[in-house]
Amino acid sequence: MNRLFKKYQETVIPQIMKELGIKNRMAVPRPDKLAVSTSFYEKERQDEAIKQAAGWMTLITGQGAAVTRAKKSIAAFNLREGAAIGLRATLRGSRMWDFLDKLISAVLPQVKDFQGVPRGGFDGKGNYTLGLTEQIIFPELDYDSAGKIRGLQVTICCKPNRDEEAVRLMLEKLGVPFEKQNPKS
């Protein structure tokens, strides 16, 4: 059993049930899936870039990534409909918990001048999106094998789609290091 999942089951669920007055364990907000995506477009050697990015996405997520394609052509960007523009991977179950544990305990502390993740990443429906500027902060990657520096987005989708406070409470209890709120002067 994953360390973070065990903490969620044994500590977080009872605390949230008590604080929010929830009587049923299944009604407690919980991470349902985690989506990791990166996007890019290169005029030359696009296939090579996709192959390289798919390699490091597989390393950091533990599963293969699917190619995302452009839905329509945009002349200003020299983009053709159907052109590969990125990669995505959706993690559920134990892979999701493993990735989330690695993100919280190993990756985020390596970010230079890290002050916490922004609180503005909630969408009001129980999902939180975090943008990372470099993929090389993951421990599985070394600078030479990662190729070009690329950013990625991590979206934590929670169920049930509860209000933001319940989800924030749950993510804070899991150990997501949010930035400190400045008291208004």
ZIKA-V686579 format. One line per field, one symbol per residue. ss: DSSP state (H for helix, E for strand, C for the rest). phi: phi as a letter, one per 40 degrees, with the letter a starting at -180 (. if undefined). burial: I if it has 16 or more other C-alpha atoms within 10 Angstrom, else O. A space follows every 50 residues. Layout:
BEGIN
ss: ???
phi: ???
burial: ???
END
This chain:
BEGIN
ss: CCHHHHHHHHHHHHHHHHHHCCCCHHHCCEEEEEEEEEECCCCCCHHHHH HHHHHHHHHHHCCCCEEEECCCCEHHHCECCCCEEEEEEEECHHHHHHHH HHHHHHHHHHCCCCCCECHHHECCCCEEEEEECCHHHCCCCCCCCCCCCC CEEEEEEEECCCCHHHHHHHHHHHCCCECCCCCCC
phi: .cccccccccbcdcccdcccgccbdcccdacbabbbaabaabcbfccccc cccccccccccgacbccbbccacbccbfbbcgccbibaabbbgccccccc cccccbcdccccfcbhccccccbgbgbbbbbbcbccccccbbdcccgccb cabbbccbbcccccccccdccccchcccccccccc
burial: OOOIIOOIOOOIIOOIIOOOOOOOOOOIIIIIIIIIIIIOIOOOOOOOII OOIIIIIOOIIOOIIOIIOOOOOOOOOOIOOOIIIIIIIIIOOOIIIIII IIIOOOIIOOOOOOOOIIOOOIOOOIIIIIIIOOIIIIOOIOOOOIOOOO OIIIIIIIIIOIOIOIIIIIIOIIOIIOOOOOOOO
END
